[in-house]
Amino acid sequence: MPTFVYMTRCDGCGHCVDICPSDIMHIDPTYRRAYNIEPNMCWECYSCVKACPQHAIDVRGYADFAPLGHSVRVDRDERKGTIAWRIKFRDGTEKNFLSPITTKPWGTAIPKLADVPAPSNEMRAGQLLYNEPKYIRLDEGGLRTLKDAGLELKKGVYY
Amino acid sequence: MAYNTIIEDGIDILVVGAGLGGTGAAWEARFWGQKKKIVIAEKANIDRSGAVAQGLYAINCYMGTRWGENNPEDHVRYARIDLMGLVREDLLFDMARHVDSTVHQFEEWGLPIMKDPKTGRYLREGRWQIMIHGESYKPIVAEAAKISADKVFNRICVTHLLMDESKPNRVAGAVGFNVRTGNYHVFKSKTVICGAGGASNIFKPRSTGEGAGRTWYAPWSSASAYGLMINCGAKMTQMENRIVLARFKDGYGPVGAYFLHLKTYTQNGLGEEYESRWFPELQKMVGKEYLDPEVSHLTHRPIPTCLRNHALISELAAGRGPIHMVTMQAFQDPHLEEVGWENFLGMTVGQAVLWAATDVNPKNENPELTTSEPYVMGSHATCSGAWCSGPEDVSPPDYFWGYNRMTTVEGLFGAGDAVGGTPHAFSSGSFTEGRLAAKAACKYIDDGKAEGIVVSGEQIERRRKEIYKPLEHHTVYRNAVVAGSVNPHYINPQQGLDRLQKLMDEYCGGYTVGYMTNEKLLNICLKKLKIMEEDLESLAAKDIHELLRAWELKHRHRAAECVTQHTLFRKETRWPGYYYRGDAMKVDDANWHVLTVSRRDPQTGEYTMEKAPCYHLVSSGE
């Protein structure tokens, strides 16, 4: 369902232009508002719809297989950490869904690796990654090796 | 054209393409290189780029070793059988033994992972899959990458890798242009981690017109991982191993949660189970080693994805379509109904839109399934990508040349779709591969392998001219005609894409020919691709946006050529249901239980093909 933009709601802020992974939301030079310049390269990913502060962007199912008269609207609330969906069928049926999008306040839960203690030379020479082995099993277990598994790599046809 | 040249110099780690692989690389690189200069060049906006831009409703690669659910080698065996025996088991084992630490980090960063209320463990969708509320999966991992990187350059279409002029076959950075300003960007770097994407849209899509964007894999996955690496002479592997997806018709909505969690199943138009009727004949084609329904039933060994596709394709061809997903029973349970819908909203909203538009309520009717056009990528149930070194404690000498996930070009590393031989990595495995590549890249620099790199002004200027050529070509010739898009001097990117898709579809095994090809067809395909390459020199772009499409097309074209070369080389039908070699309609383990490896000579454009041995995990001393 390629996106389209309601003329009366768009204020030309450009959030959609900034976020679109396909580079197809552009500002129309005459109207100073956004529009989809290349519907056949739209994945209907809803990135622009979610990003629009005016709720000015909507989608209309792909003309080659989707009949008219439906809508799938979304409200992504970063502060609350939720996303709300409303699906409206062609026959008028409605369905509503609400899901979490994160469990932590944004910008608080990810450590700065520039500031953590530097890895030892032993760790550099070995196979462990940051926070390993601790984070692999969250117990005393280490990183699995072929020896632990009693396995070796052998050339040939094996099933 | 007054575009500026912007040079970013002194980079240690350049991440090209920041999807799940690239973000993992940027994040981890900071730990191993706390004082190193880490830079990201991303075609779109890192907050919503790559295949996970839309979100995901499941993480498909999680071992659960902390609860004794699986060991890494179990996952290797699963990927091996699913890919009909041919994978890089060293890389897979390595990815699988680290992937849980990645997922545990994601949870700590705020990614909502569903829990089984009874056990408190992650809620399993299937043996390898866990369920998440992943609408913001990409923004979360992007935040991690941004915290680690010195600089993030969004909206840079990277067109070429730079090569060192003091030592052959060593990478020196990358160049590209900004799709907003048009400026030319030069990144001089000691190492490059290629996290760019696989290929949608190189085969003709089943959708037409406006719907052409409703591809299974994202339309912005423009084969840049392959275009960039093949063009600089990196060896590639298993490029013939394209994937065809059995999905909900038209919308390509995912079926994993439906099969595994909702326990829905398929039937033909007559309401019959149809898969098993194709298995006896199929077993003759592939051998009992790869298809043994009895063993599968007893041991839960999966039936390879391609073979299930084969049954679906054959049933449709026998005139007993459509194939339905039987949802009516599962959807009577309100919880399962909610899961079914949220699954789409979380990762393929378009399927929800389509069902709303067509009044499909899976509670009251069973929706249709079909098979997609082929895709070329390396992180789903397929493993096309670069031929990379494995880790030193696992890999045999044939698979090891010093640095984990380094391609055959020195200093060029891969992650995600870029790495060949590692199917079933999915999002978490791709991020993990990025982390592994980052550690190895830091070590490569610390070992002094990146000293004395020389990039001449000539190389930078040559690439600049090449990049803007389609714009110039348009300026020169547009006035030769009154108006419109028909011009004897050039083709535009969309016209070129249409040509590529049509010829790949008809000669290299697309959906309109029932995924069938043979040696004669493939040779014609190569000839047409060669002529197309000449025409790509006459590609015209009317603005910077079209210049982006022009370079995406060039990357897609190069990937398509490599796919065709590999498909021609492998004289067997290894993956029925993905494609068929009509002139060799059998799995041939005596001759082809090997990995195919290609190298395109950047000077001559000639391909060299070789067979690389396949190593398998076997019990010690066996």
HADDOCK unambig.tbl for C-alpha pairs under 7 A between the chains (distance, minus, plus):
assign (segid A and resid 1 and name CA) (segid B and resid 350 and name CA) 6.13 0.50 0.50
assign (segid A and resid 19 and name CA) (segid B and resid 45 and name CA) 5.71 0.50 0.50
assign (segid A and resid 19 and name CA) (segid B and resid 48 and name CA) 6.49 0.50 0.50
assign (segid A and resid 21 and name CA) (segid B and resid 44 and name CA) 5.06 0.50 0.50
assign (segid A and resid 21 and name CA) (segid B and resid 45 and name CA) 6.49 0.50 0.50
assign (segid A and resid 21 and name CA) (segid B and resid 48 and name CA) 6.17 0.50 0.50
assign (segid A and resid 21 and name CA) (segid B and resid 49 and name CA) 5.32 0.50 0.50
assign (segid A and resid 22 and name CA) (segid B and resid 220 and name CA) 5.69 0.50 0.50
assign (segid A and resid 39 and name CA) (segid B and resid 210 and name CA) 5.72 0.50 0.50
assign (segid A and resid 40 and name CA) (segid B and resid 209 and name CA) 6.47 0.50 0.50
assign (segid A and resid 40 and name CA) (segid B and resid 210 and name CA) 4.40 0.50 0.50
assign (segid A and resid 40 and name CA) (segid B and resid 211 and name CA) 5.85 0.50 0.50
assign (segid A and resid 40 and name CA) (segid B and resid 212 and name CA) 5.05 0.50 0.50
assign (segid A and resid 40 and name CA) (segid B and resid 213 and name CA) 4.64 0.50 0.50
assign (segid A and resid 41 and name CA) (segid B and resid 212 and name CA) 6.83 0.50 0.50
assign (segid A and resid 41 and name CA) (segid B and resid 213 and name CA) 4.43 0.50 0.50
assign (segid A and resid 41 and name CA) (segid B and resid 219 and name CA) 6.09 0.50 0.50
assign (segid A and resid 42 and name CA) (segid B and resid 213 and name CA) 4.93 0.50 0.50
assign (segid A and resid 43 and name CA) (segid B and resid 213 and name CA) 5.14 0.50 0.50
assign (segid A and resid 43 and name CA) (segid B and resid 214 and name CA) 5.35 0.50 0.50
assign (segid A and resid 43 and name CA) (segid B and resid 218 and name CA) 6.42 0.50 0.50
assign (segid A and resid 43 and name CA) (segid B and resid 219 and name CA) 6.52 0.50 0.50
assign (segid A and resid 44 and name CA) (segid B and resid 349 and name CA) 6.81 0.50 0.50
assign (segid A and resid 44 and name CA) (segid B and resid 350 and name CA) 5.84 0.50 0.50
assign (segid A and resid 45 and name CA) (segid B and resid 54 and name CA) 4.92 0.50 0.50
assign (segid A and resid 45 and name CA) (segid B and resid 349 and name CA) 6.70 0.50 0.50
assign (segid A and resid 46 and name CA) (segid B and resid 54 and name CA) 6.89 0.50 0.50
assign (segid A and resid 47 and name CA) (segid B and resid 48 and name CA) 6.91 0.50 0.50
assign (segid A and resid 47 and name CA) (segid B and resid 54 and name CA) 6.67 0.50 0.50
assign (segid A and resid 61 and name CA) (segid B and resid 353 and name CA) 6.32 0.50 0.50
assign (segid A and resid 61 and name CA) (segid B and resid 354 and name CA) 6.44 0.50 0.50
assign (segid A and resid 62 and name CA) (segid B and resid 210 and name CA) 5.89 0.50 0.50
assign (segid A and resid 62 and name CA) (segid B and resid 211 and name CA) 5.03 0.50 0.50
assign (segid A and resid 63 and name CA) (segid B and resid 210 and name CA) 6.33 0.50 0.50
assign (segid A and resid 63 and name CA) (segid B and resid 211 and name CA) 6.83 0.50 0.50
assign (segid A and resid 64 and name CA) (segid B and resid 208 and name CA) 6.33 0.50 0.50
assign (segid A and resid 64 and name CA) (segid B and resid 209 and name CA) 6.69 0.50 0.50
assign (segid A and resid 64 and name CA) (segid B and resid 210 and name CA) 6.62 0.50 0.50
assign (segid A and resid 64 and name CA) (segid B and resid 211 and name CA) 5.93 0.50 0.50
assign (segid A and resid 66 and name CA) (segid B and resid 354 and name CA) 5.73 0.50 0.50
assign (segid A and resid 66 and name CA) (segid B and resid 357 and name CA) 5.70 0.50 0.50
assign (segid A and resid 66 and name CA) (segid B and resid 358 and name CA) 6.66 0.50 0.50
assign (segid A and resid 67 and name CA) (segid B and resid 357 and name CA) 5.43 0.50 0.50
assign (segid A and resid 67 and name CA) (segid B and resid 358 and name CA) 6.37 0.50 0.50
assign (segid A and resid 68 and name CA) (segid B and resid 357 and name CA) 6.31 0.50 0.50
assign (segid A and resid 69 and name CA) (segid B and resid 357 and name CA) 6.45 0.50 0.50
assign (segid A and resid 70 and name CA) (segid B and resid 356 and name CA) 5.77 0.50 0.50
assign (segid A and resid 70 and name CA) (segid B and resid 357 and name CA) 4.98 0.50 0.50
assign (segid A and resid 71 and name CA) (segid B and resid 353 and name CA) 6.83 0.50 0.50
assign (segid A and resid 72 and name CA) (segid B and resid 353 and name CA) 6.12 0.50 0.50
assign (segid A and resid 87 and name CA) (segid B and resid 356 and name CA) 6.86 0.50 0.50
assign (segid A and resid 88 and name CA) (segid B and resid 356 and name CA) 6.25 0.50 0.50
assign (segid A and resid 89 and name CA) (segid B and resid 356 and name CA) 4.10 0.50 0.50
assign (segid A and resid 89 and name CA) (segid B and resid 357 and name CA) 5.84 0.50 0.50
assign (segid A and resid 89 and name CA) (segid B and resid 359 and name CA) 5.71 0.50 0.50
assign (segid A and resid 90 and name CA) (segid B and resid 356 and name CA) 6.14 0.50 0.50
assign (segid A and resid 90 and name CA) (segid B and resid 357 and name CA) 5.31 0.50 0.50
assign (segid A and resid 90 and name CA) (segid B and resid 358 and name CA) 6.74 0.50 0.50
assign (segid A and resid 90 and name CA) (segid B and resid 359 and name CA) 5.95 0.50 0.50
assign (segid A and resid 91 and name CA) (segid B and resid 359 and name CA) 6.50 0.50 0.50
assign (segid A and resid 99 and name CA) (segid B and resid 133 and name CA) 6.79 0.50 0.50
assign (segid A and resid 100 and name CA) (segid B and resid 133 and name CA) 6.37 0.50 0.50
assign (segid A and resid 101 and name CA) (segid B and resid 112 and name CA) 6.69 0.50 0.50
assign (segid A and resid 101 and name CA) (segid B and resid 133 and name CA) 6.15 0.50 0.50
assign (segid A and resid 101 and name CA) (segid B and resid 134 and name CA) 6.46 0.50 0.50
assign (segid A and resid 101 and name CA) (segid B and resid 135 and name CA) 5.67 0.50 0.50
assign (segid A and resid 101 and name CA) (segid B and resid 136 and name CA) 5.47 0.50 0.50
assign (segid A and resid 102 and name CA) (segid B and resid 110 and name CA) 4.96 0.50 0.50
assign (segid A and resid 102 and name CA) (segid B and resid 111 and name CA) 5.30 0.50 0.50
assign (segid A and resid 102 and name CA) (segid B and resid 112 and name CA) 5.62 0.50 0.50
assign (segid A and resid 102 and name CA) (segid B and resid 136 and name CA) 6.96 0.50 0.50
assign (segid A and resid 103 and name CA) (segid B and resid 110 and name CA) 4.54 0.50 0.50
assign (segid A and resid 103 and name CA) (segid B and resid 111 and name CA) 6.41 0.50 0.50
assign (segid A and resid 103 and name CA) (segid B and resid 112 and name CA) 5.89 0.50 0.50
assign (segid A and resid 104 and name CA) (segid B and resid 110 and name CA) 4.77 0.50 0.50
assign (segid A and resid 109 and name CA) (segid B and resid 108 and name CA) 6.82 0.50 0.50
assign (segid A and resid 109 and name CA) (segid B and resid 109 and name CA) 4.99 0.50 0.50
assign (segid A and resid 109 and name CA) (segid B and resid 110 and name CA) 6.96 0.50 0.50
assign (segid A and resid 110 and name CA) (segid B and resid 109 and name CA) 5.55 0.50 0.50
assign (segid A and resid 110 and name CA) (segid B and resid 144 and name CA) 6.25 0.50 0.50
assign (segid A and resid 112 and name CA) (segid B and resid 147 and name CA) 6.23 0.50 0.50
assign (segid A and resid 112 and name CA) (segid B and resid 148 and name CA) 6.73 0.50 0.50
assign (segid A and resid 113 and name CA) (segid B and resid 30 and name CA) 5.77 0.50 0.50
assign (segid A and resid 113 and name CA) (segid B and resid 31 and name CA) 5.22 0.50 0.50
assign (segid A and resid 113 and name CA) (segid B and resid 148 and name CA) 6.63 0.50 0.50
assign (segid A and resid 114 and name CA) (segid B and resid 30 and name CA) 5.98 0.50 0.50
assign (segid A and resid 114 and name CA) (segid B and resid 31 and name CA) 6.41 0.50 0.50
assign (segid A and resid 114 and name CA) (segid B and resid 34 and name CA) 5.05 0.50 0.50
assign (segid A and resid 118 and name CA) (segid B and resid 31 and name CA) 6.93 0.50 0.50
assign (segid A and resid 119 and name CA) (segid B and resid 32 and name CA) 6.90 0.50 0.50
assign (segid A and resid 130 and name CA) (segid B and resid 31 and name CA) 6.77 0.50 0.50
assign (segid A and resid 135 and name CA) (segid B and resid 101 and name CA) 4.60 0.50 0.50
assign (segid A and resid 135 and name CA) (segid B and resid 104 and name CA) 6.50 0.50 0.50
assign (segid A and resid 136 and name CA) (segid B and resid 98 and name CA) 6.60 0.50 0.50
assign (segid A and resid 136 and name CA) (segid B and resid 100 and name CA) 5.29 0.50 0.50
assign (segid A and resid 136 and name CA) (segid B and resid 101 and name CA) 4.25 0.50 0.50
assign (segid A and resid 137 and name CA) (segid B and resid 65 and name CA) 6.11 0.50 0.50
assign (segid A and resid 137 and name CA) (segid B and resid 66 and name CA) 4.27 0.50 0.50
assign (segid A and resid 138 and name CA) (segid B and resid 66 and name CA) 6.66 0.50 0.50
assign (segid A and resid 143 and name CA) (segid B and resid 97 and name CA) 6.65 0.50 0.50
assign (segid A and resid 144 and name CA) (segid B and resid 97 and name CA) 6.01 0.50 0.50
assign (segid A and resid 146 and name CA) (segid B and resid 394 and name CA) 6.88 0.50 0.50
assign (segid A and resid 150 and name CA) (segid B and resid 619 and name CA) 5.83 0.50 0.50
assign (segid A and resid 150 and name CA) (segid B and resid 620 and name CA) 5.55 0.50 0.50
assign (segid A and resid 151 and name CA) (segid B and resid 617 and name CA) 5.98 0.50 0.50
assign (segid A and resid 151 and name CA) (segid B and resid 618 and name CA) 5.38 0.50 0.50
assign (segid A and resid 151 and name CA) (segid B and resid 619 and name CA) 4.42 0.50 0.50
assign (segid A and resid 151 and name CA) (segid B and resid 620 and name CA) 4.73 0.50 0.50
assign (segid A and resid 152 and name CA) (segid B and resid 617 and name CA) 5.45 0.50 0.50
assign (segid A and resid 152 and name CA) (segid B and resid 618 and name CA) 5.53 0.50 0.50
assign (segid A and resid 152 and name CA) (segid B and resid 619 and name CA) 6.21 0.50 0.50
assign (segid A and resid 152 and name CA) (segid B and resid 620 and name CA) 5.31 0.50 0.50
assign (segid A and resid 153 and name CA) (segid B and resid 615 and name CA) 5.65 0.50 0.50
assign (segid A and resid 153 and name CA) (segid B and resid 616 and name CA) 5.16 0.50 0.50
assign (segid A and resid 153 and name CA) (segid B and resid 617 and name CA) 4.59 0.50 0.50
assign (segid A and resid 153 and name CA) (segid B and resid 618 and name CA) 6.22 0.50 0.50
assign (segid A and resid 154 and name CA) (segid B and resid 615 and name CA) 4.98 0.50 0.50
assign (segid A and resid 154 and name CA) (segid B and resid 616 and name CA) 5.28 0.50 0.50
assign (segid A and resid 154 and name CA) (segid B and resid 617 and name CA) 6.42 0.50 0.50
assign (segid A and resid 154 and name CA) (segid B and resid 618 and name CA) 6.64 0.50 0.50
assign (segid A and resid 155 and name CA) (segid B and resid 613 and name CA) 6.42 0.50 0.50
assign (segid A and resid 155 and name CA) (segid B and resid 614 and name CA) 5.77 0.50 0.50
assign (segid A and resid 155 and name CA) (segid B and resid 615 and name CA) 4.23 0.50 0.50
assign (segid A and resid 155 and name CA) (segid B and resid 616 and name CA) 6.43 0.50 0.50
assign (segid A and resid 156 and name CA) (segid B and resid 614 and name CA) 6.09 0.50 0.50
assign (segid A and resid 156 and name CA) (segid B and resid 615 and name CA) 6.19 0.50 0.50
assign (segid A and resid 157 and name CA) (segid B and resid 593 and name CA) 6.50 0.50 0.50
assign (segid A and resid 158 and name CA) (segid B and resid 616 and name CA) 6.43 0.50 0.50
assign (segid A and resid 159 and name CA) (segid B and resid 85 and name CA) 6.76 0.50 0.50
assign (segid A and resid 159 and name CA) (segid B and resid 289 and name CA) 6.73 0.50 0.50
